[in-house]
Amino acid sequence: MTVVSLRPSRRASARRRAPEIIEAAARVFAERGFHGATTQDIADVLGIRQASLYYYFPSKEGALELVCLQGVAGFFEVAKAIAAGPGGAADKLARLIKAHLDPLTDRSDFVRVFLNERQHLPAESRRRIGKWSRGLERVFEDVLKEGVRRGELRSDLDTRLAVLGILGMTNAVANWYRTEEVAVGRISAEFARLLIDGVLKRPAARRR
């Protein structure tokens, strides 16, 4: 592929348009899937020539990687801050669930693409993206392990299975969530109640 050298003014214009370009790619991938989408579809959304897109990414796979990075951006950092902050395990878990679902209010296309389309990335790109998912899983598991250690959560809790269950349940929301039906805050609160009730340590029953 020919590398296009941009003049300073054109480079500045390209930087300004970059968020708009990536948002259009996210919308197209979310609606049509990676295999059903083309770079021409993205260009049509923006009303520009297809060739202009190559100022921003080298290929459709490159566009998908940028969208996936946006889809996971901030999740890990926010989760780490919650885990390192004040509060017990139940409180942290509730805040982790809320932080995991909140981006659906303003970045739903990016989240859906990250969850549903990242398997179509080339192997090296999948490894780069995958480290963020694994890091997020570790944060959730560390919170649960600390809760078990402190006696706040069930001593028999399988923390790995619990994390996979929590993330499976919350990630699935992206595929059915619609803003006009129910607020993300309500979903977060209901899920937190359901999940925390299953991991909390219960008082020992008194013997008669």
C-alpha positions as CSV (number, residue, x, y, z in Angstrom):
1,M,0.0,0.0,0.0
2,T,1.3,3.5,-0.9
3,V,2.0,5.6,2.2
4,V,0.4,9.1,1.8
5,S,2.4,12.0,3.2
6,L,0.2,14.7,4.6
7,R,1.0,18.3,4.8
8,P,0.9,19.8,8.4
9,S,-2.5,21.4,7.8
10,R,-3.9,18.1,6.4
11,R,-2.4,16.1,9.3
12,A,-4.1,18.4,11.8
13,S,-7.4,18.1,10.0
14,A,-7.0,14.3,10.0
15,R,-6.4,14.2,13.7
16,R,-9.5,16.3,14.3
17,R,-11.7,13.9,12.2
18,A,-10.2,10.7,13.7
19,P,-12.8,10.3,16.5
20,E,-15.6,10.7,13.9
21,I,-14.0,8.2,11.6
22,I,-13.6,5.5,14.3
23,E,-17.1,6.2,15.6
24,A,-18.5,5.6,12.1
25,A,-16.5,2.3,11.9
26,A,-17.9,1.2,15.2
27,R,-21.5,1.9,14.1
28,V,-21.0,-0.1,10.9
29,F,-19.3,-3.0,12.6
30,A,-22.0,-3.1,15.3
31,E,-24.8,-3.1,12.8
32,R,-23.4,-5.4,10.1
33,G,-20.7,-7.4,11.8
34,F,-17.1,-7.5,10.7
35,H,-17.6,-9.8,7.7
36,G,-20.8,-8.0,6.6
37,A,-19.2,-4.6,6.7
38,T,-16.9,-3.0,4.1
39,T,-14.7,0.1,4.2
40,Q,-17.0,1.5,1.6
41,D,-19.9,1.2,4.1
42,I,-17.8,3.3,6.6
43,A,-17.1,5.9,3.9
44,D,-20.7,6.1,3.0
45,V,-21.7,6.9,6.6
46,L,-19.2,9.7,6.6
47,G,-19.9,11.0,3.1
48,I,-16.3,10.7,2.0
49,R,-14.3,8.8,-0.6
50,Q,-13.2,5.3,0.5
51,A,-9.6,6.1,-0.2
52,S,-9.7,8.8,2.4
53,L,-10.2,6.3,5.1
54,Y,-6.6,5.0,4.7
55,Y,-5.4,8.2,6.3
56,Y,-6.8,6.7,9.5
57,F,-6.3,3.0,9.3
58,P,-4.5,0.7,6.8
59,S,-7.2,-1.9,6.4
60,K,-10.6,-3.1,7.6
61,E,-8.8,-5.2,10.2
62,G,-6.9,-2.1,11.3
63,A,-10.2,-0.3,11.7
64,L,-11.6,-3.2,13.8
65,E,-8.6,-3.1,16.1
66,L,-9.0,0.7,16.7
67,V,-12.7,0.2,17.5
68,C,-11.9,-2.7,19.8
69,L,-9.3,-0.6,21.7
70,Q,-11.9,2.1,22.1
71,G,-14.4,-0.5,23.3
72,V,-12.2,-1.6,26.1
73,A,-10.5,1.7,26.8
74,G,-10.8,2.8,30.4
75,F,-12.4,-0.4,31.7
76,F,-9.2,-1.7,33.2
77,E,-8.0,1.6,34.7
78,V,-11.4,2.3,36.3
79,A,-11.6,-1.3,37.7
80,K,-8.1,-1.1,39.2
81,A,-9.0,2.2,40.9
82,I,-12.2,0.7,42.4
83,A,-10.3,-2.4,43.6
84,A,-7.6,-0.2,45.3
85,G,-10.1,2.1,46.8
86,P,-12.1,2.0,50.1
87,G,-14.9,-0.4,50.9
88,G,-15.5,-4.1,51.4
89,A,-15.7,-6.7,48.8
90,A,-19.5,-6.4,48.3
91,D,-19.3,-2.7,47.8
92,K,-16.4,-3.0,45.4
93,L,-18.2,-5.7,43.4
94,A,-21.3,-3.5,43.1
95,R,-19.1,-0.6,41.8
96,L,-17.2,-2.9,39.4
97,I,-20.5,-4.1,37.9
98,K,-21.8,-0.5,37.5
99,A,-18.5,0.6,35.9
100,H,-18.6,-2.3,33.6
101,L,-22.1,-1.4,32.3
102,D,-22.0,2.4,32.3
103,P,-20.2,2.6,28.9
104,L,-23.4,1.2,27.3
105,T,-24.9,4.7,27.8
106,D,-22.5,6.5,25.5
107,R,-20.2,3.9,23.8
108,S,-22.5,1.0,23.1
109,D,-21.4,0.4,19.5
110,F,-17.7,0.2,20.7
111,V,-18.6,-2.2,23.5
112,R,-20.7,-4.5,21.2
113,V,-17.9,-4.6,18.6
114,F,-15.3,-5.5,21.2
115,L,-17.4,-8.3,22.7
116,N,-18.7,-9.7,19.4
117,E,-16.2,-9.1,16.7
118,R,-12.7,-9.1,18.2
119,Q,-12.3,-12.8,17.3
120,H,-12.0,-11.7,13.7
121,L,-8.8,-9.8,14.4
122,P,-5.4,-11.2,13.2
123,A,-3.6,-13.2,15.9
124,E,-1.2,-10.4,17.0
125,S,-4.0,-7.9,17.3
126,R,-6.1,-10.4,19.3
127,R,-3.2,-10.8,21.7
128,R,-2.9,-7.0,22.2
129,I,-6.6,-6.6,22.8
130,G,-6.8,-9.8,24.9
131,K,-4.4,-8.6,27.6
132,W,-7.0,-5.9,28.6
133,S,-9.7,-8.6,29.1
134,R,-7.4,-10.8,31.1
135,G,-6.3,-7.8,33.2
136,L,-10.0,-7.0,33.9
137,E,-10.7,-10.6,34.9
138,R,-7.8,-10.5,37.4
139,V,-9.1,-7.3,39.0
140,F,-12.5,-8.9,39.6
141,E,-11.0,-12.1,40.9
142,D,-8.6,-10.2,43.3
143,V,-11.6,-8.4,44.8
144,L,-13.4,-11.7,45.4
145,K,-10.3,-13.4,46.8
146,E,-9.7,-10.6,49.2
147,G,-13.3,-10.8,50.3
148,V,-12.9,-14.5,51.0
149,R,-9.7,-13.9,52.9
150,R,-11.3,-11.3,55.1
151,G,-14.3,-13.5,55.8
152,E,-16.8,-11.2,53.9
153,L,-17.5,-13.8,51.2
154,R,-18.2,-17.5,51.3
155,S,-15.1,-19.6,52.1
156,D,-16.1,-22.2,49.5
157,L,-16.4,-19.6,46.7
158,D,-14.8,-20.7,43.5
159,T,-13.5,-17.2,42.6
160,R,-12.6,-18.1,39.0
161,L,-16.0,-19.5,38.2
162,A,-17.6,-16.6,39.9
163,V,-15.7,-14.1,37.8
164,L,-16.6,-15.9,34.6
165,G,-20.2,-15.9,35.6
166,I,-20.3,-12.3,36.6
167,L,-18.6,-11.1,33.3
168,G,-20.7,-13.5,31.2
169,M,-23.9,-12.0,32.7
170,T,-22.8,-8.4,32.4
171,N,-21.3,-8.7,28.9
172,A,-24.5,-10.2,27.6
173,V,-26.3,-7.0,28.4
174,A,-24.7,-5.3,25.4
175,N,-26.6,-7.6,23.0
176,W,-30.1,-6.8,24.4
177,Y,-29.8,-3.4,26.1
178,R,-31.9,-0.7,24.6
179,T,-31.9,2.8,26.1
180,E,-35.7,3.3,25.8
181,E,-36.5,0.1,27.8
182,V,-34.6,0.2,31.0
183,A,-31.8,2.4,32.4
184,V,-28.3,1.1,32.8
185,G,-28.3,2.2,36.4
186,R,-31.3,0.0,37.2
187,I,-29.6,-3.0,35.4
188,S,-26.4,-2.5,37.4
189,A,-28.3,-2.3,40.7
190,E,-30.4,-5.4,40.0
191,F,-27.4,-7.4,38.9
192,A,-25.3,-6.3,41.9
193,R,-28.1,-7.5,44.2
194,L,-28.4,-10.9,42.4
195,L,-24.7,-11.6,42.3
196,I,-23.6,-10.3,45.7
197,D,-26.4,-12.3,47.3
198,G,-24.8,-15.4,45.9
199,V,-21.3,-14.7,47.2
200,L,-21.8,-13.2,50.6
201,K,-20.9,-15.2,53.7
202,R,-24.0,-16.3,55.6
203,P,-24.1,-16.3,59.4
204,A,-23.7,-19.8,60.9
205,A,-27.1,-21.3,61.9
206,R,-27.5,-21.7,65.6
207,R,-27.8,-25.1,67.0
208,R,-30.8,-25.9,69.1
